[in-house]
């Protein structure tokens, strides 16, 4: 009983997963929290803004930050009130799962602060931000000295955050994402039946899963697809792009598709249910992910695990994650991407080799490993 009383108290800022589709940082938070709560070495508190019906909150102590309703800055004030409310009941560690620490985060009621930053895309990639994101970036660049450990999800991400945020390299810990165990090859005919029935996609297709925003480089993909189709009349695969526009007036990708002579074969799907993603990958002939900047590039891992050959960017972390299993290109070269797509689609032996290597590479990335390495970091930080 005494051992239980002395467990390190850890506050997990769990609002990162609330009410959000299980992709990107929300998926990372959910998988990590779900695994961490099974570890009895720690006393976990889940901290968020509003009551939700998520069963994970029944597995730990729940803290709902004081409710504030203002025209702007409500969450900022809520966090400050939470800091004040728990000022005499300090945690050993507080962990933010996104690089979104508000000003005065250093007054958090915790001995140590951990922030998962994922990468430096917020400052390294050409992305339009709302004002709050600019504030978060400013705080991390100029006021990171109170952060005791920064988790990143690839070596490339570590190099980026050290360069762009100025984090001390010895405080940055690389812990890869998992996800390879959550996908598997599905028979092509079964996967295509689901794609047709639930999302109206008939026949063979090339797939990309990305939010519609500049650094995802989807306009280049659309242009490369058009060139490939023009040069090879036997290529009849459709191009399917799954993802929401990053902001309301984002139209560049739609305009690029409208300009293509193959516009009828370019299909945009805003959302695919998490339980259907495996089939959507497996139903495709090829997964193409030409992003300019990713902390990890989870779709690359998911596609490999689903048994699909992958073409991705030579830049950023994607080649690190895919290693020898993927074909990489200069993401700014439309012609190089077009040639690579045509080659992988035509060369059966190359496809089979990429699929085999991809399945093996995907098995190296598991959420169990991510969770265990994070637990080790908690123990190290709490004891230091």
N, C-alpha and C positions, 0 to 999 in steps of 0.2 A: 504493500500500500504506500509505503514511504517513497518507493521508486516512482510510482505513478505521480505523486505530488511534485516531484522534482523534474518532471519532464519539461524540456524547453517549450515555452509557449510561442506559437507561431501564428501570426495573423496573415491570412491569405486574402488578397484583395480580389475576391471572387466575382465582382461585378463584370469582369472582363468576359465572362461566359454567359451572362444573363441575357436572355431574349435575343441571342444572336445565332445565326446559322453556324453549324459546326464546321467552319473552315478557318484557316489562318490562325490568328492569335486566339480566337474563341475556342477552336479545337484544341490548341495547345493547352489553354487554361483548363478546359474540361478534362482532358486525358490526364494531365498532371495532378489536378486536384482529386479526381476519382481514384487514382492510385495512391496518392499520399495519405489519404484518409484511412487506408488499411494498415498504416504503420503506427504501432502503439508506442513507439519511442518518443513521439511528439504529442503535444496538446494543441490541436488545431482549432482556430477560430476563422470562420468564413465571414468576410466583411463585404457588405454591398448596400445598395441604395434603397431597394424596394423588395417587399416580400414577393417571392415567386414560388411556383409549384414544383420546383426542382427537387427530386428525392435526395440529391447529394447533401442538401442542407439539413437533412435528418441524421446525417452521420457525423456531424461535428457541432460545436457551439456556434450559433449564428449571431452575428451583430448587424443590425440594420442601422445605418448612419442616420442622424437626425434629418427629418424631411424638411427641405427648404424649397420654396417656390418663388423664384425671382425671374424677371425678364431675361437675365443673363447671369451666368456664374453660379447657378444653384448647386452644382456638384462640388465646385470649389469650396463654397461655404459649408456644405455638408461634411466634407472631409475635415475642414478645420474644427468644426464642432465635435466631430468624432475624436480628433486628437485631444481636444480639451476634456471631453467626457472621460477618456481613459488615461489621463495624464498621471494618475496615481496608481495605475494598474498596468505597468509596462509589460510589453511583450519582449521576448528575447529577439525575435526576428519579425519584420514585416516585409512581405514580398509582393511587389507589383508585377503582374504578368504582361504588361505592355509598357512601352517607353513613354508613359504619360503621367509623370510625377508633377503635381501642381506646385506652384510656388509655396514655399514654407513646408514642403514635405519633410524637411529636417526637424520639424517639431513633432513628427509622428511619435507616438508613445512606444518606442521600441529601442532596444540597445543597438540593434544592427538593422541595416536596410539592404535589401536585395531587389534589383530591378532586372527583369528580362527585357532586353532591348531588341532581340532578333537580328537586327542589322541597322545600317545607316541610310536606308532608302529615303527616309524623311528629309534628309539634307543632301544626299548624293544624287537622287533621281529627280527628274523634272516633273514634279507632282503639284497640283493645285491644292492648297490647304485652306481650311477654315481657320479663323484667328486662334482658336484654342490649340491647334497643332503647332502653330508658330510659337506659342507660349511654351509648350512642352519642350520643343527643340531648344529654345533659349535657356530654359532651366537646366536641361541636361548638359548643354555645352558649357555654361558659365557657373553652375552650382552643383557639380557632381561630386564634390569632395566628401559629402556626407553619405554617399553610397558605398557600402562596404564590399559588395560584390555585384558584378554585372554578368548576367548569363547571356550568352549568344549561342546561336544554333548552328554555326559552321566556323571553320577557320577563316574563311573569306569575310564573314561577318565581323569576326574579331579584328581583322586588319582594318576594316571599314570604320568601326566605331572608335578605334584608337586614333585613326587619322582624322575623322570628321567631328567627333565629339570631344576628342582630347582625353579619353579615359586612360588612366595608367594601365599598361598592358598586364601588370601582375594582379590587377583586380578583375580582369575579364576572364571568365571561365567558359570554355566551349563545351556545350552539352547538346549533342545532336537530337533532333526530333525523332520520334518513332513514327510508326504508321505502316511499315512494310508488312506487318502481320495482319493488318485489317483488310487487305485486298488479296484476291486470288484470281487466276484465269477462269473465266466462265466460257462455256461453249459458245462459239460465235453465233450460231442460229438462235440459241436461247436469249443471248444478250440483245441481238437485233430485234427479236420479237418484242422485248420490253421497250426498247428505244422507239420502235414504231407505234406500239400501243399507247404508251404514256406520253411520248414527246413528239410524235408525228414524223420521225426521221426514218425514211425508207432507204434501204440499200446501204452501200459502203460509204464511209466518211472518214475524213481527217478531223481530229478533235483538238481543241484548245480550251482550257478552263482558266479564265482570268477575268478579273474585274476590268471594265473598260476605262482605262486610265493611261496616260502617256507612256509611263515606263514599262507597261506590259507589252508595248510594241506590236499591237494587233494590226495596225494599219500596214506595217511591213509584211506581216503574215498574209494579209488579204492580197496585197500586191504580188507577193511571191506565188501565192496560189494561182492567181490569174495568169502569170507568166508561164507557170508549169502547165496549165491547161492549154494555153495557146500553143506551146511548143510540142506537146504530146497529146494528140487527139484521142488516144486510147485511155487517157486518164479521165475517168468519169466520177471519181469520188467527190462527194459534197464536202464542204468545209463547215463544221459545226463549232460555234463559239459560245461557251456557257459562261455567263457572268453579267452582273448588273453594271450599269454606268456608275462611275465613281461619284459623279455629281449630276444634277438635273439636266444641265444644258450640254452634257457631253454627247457630241454627234459625230466626231471624226471617224470613228469606226463604221458607223452606218453610212456616212457619205462615201467612204472608200469602197464599201460594198456596192453602193448604187452606181459607182463609176465603172465597176467591173463588168465585162461582157458576160460573166458567169454569175450575175447577181442572184438568179433564181436558185443557184446551188449553194449560196452562202446563207447559213441559217443561224440566227441569234436566238439563244434560249436564256432567259434571265436567271432561271433557278432550276436546279435539279435536286430532288430530295436526297438526303445523305444515303438512304438505303438503296437508292438507284445508281449511285455514282459508280460502283464496281461494274455494273452491267454497261453503263455508258462508256467507260474505258474499254471494256472487253469487246464491245460491239464495233469499235473503231479499227481502222487499218493502221493508223499512225497517230501518235500524239506529238504535237508541235508546241513548244513553249519558248518563244524567242524573247523573253523578258530581258530588260536591260539591267535590272537590279533586283535581287532577292536575297533575303537573309538565309533562306534554306531552299525554297522552291519545292514545297510539299507535293504539288501535282506531278512532278517528275518521278518522285518515289512511288506515288500511288499508281501511275501508269505502268512503271516497271513491274510492280507487284501484281498488276492485273494481266501481265503477259503481253504488253503492247510495246513495240519499238518506239524509241523516243528521240526526237531531234530537239535540241535546246541551244541556249546561248553559250558561247565560249566565255562570256563575261560573267562576273559575279560568282555566286556559289554553285550554279547548276552543274558545271563540269565536275566540281568537287563531289557533289552528291551522286551524280550518275557515273562518274569515273569512266572506265573503259566500256561500259554497257551502252552509252548513248553516243549519238552523232552530234558533234557541236559545230556551230557556224558563227561567223561574225554577224551579230544580230542587226547590224546596220546595213548589211549587204543583201538587198532583195534578190539578186541573181544567185548568190551563193546558197541562200535558203531555198530558192526554187529548184536548183540543181540537186540539193540534198534530199528534198522531198521526193523528187522524181526517182532518184537512185534507190532510196530505201523502198519505195513502193514497187519498183520493178525487180530488184535483186532479191530473189527468194532466199538464197543462202545467207545473204547479209541480214535479212530480217530475222531468220531463224537464230543466227548467232547473237544478234542484239537481244532477242527475247530471252534466250538462255542466260546470257550474262546479266540481263536486267533482273530476272527472277532471283539469281544468286546475290546480286548486290542489294536488292530490296530486303532480303532476309537479315542483313546486317543492322537494320534500323528498327528497333522495337521500343514501344512506350515503356516497357518494363525497365529497359536500360536507362531511358531518360529519367524515370522516376527514381531509380536507385542512385544515379549520379547526383540528382538534386538533393536527395536525402543525405548523401555524404557531404554535400556542400553545407547543408543546414547544420549538421553535426560539427563540422569544421569551424564554421562561422560562430556558432553558439558557444563553442569551447574556447575560442580565441579571445 
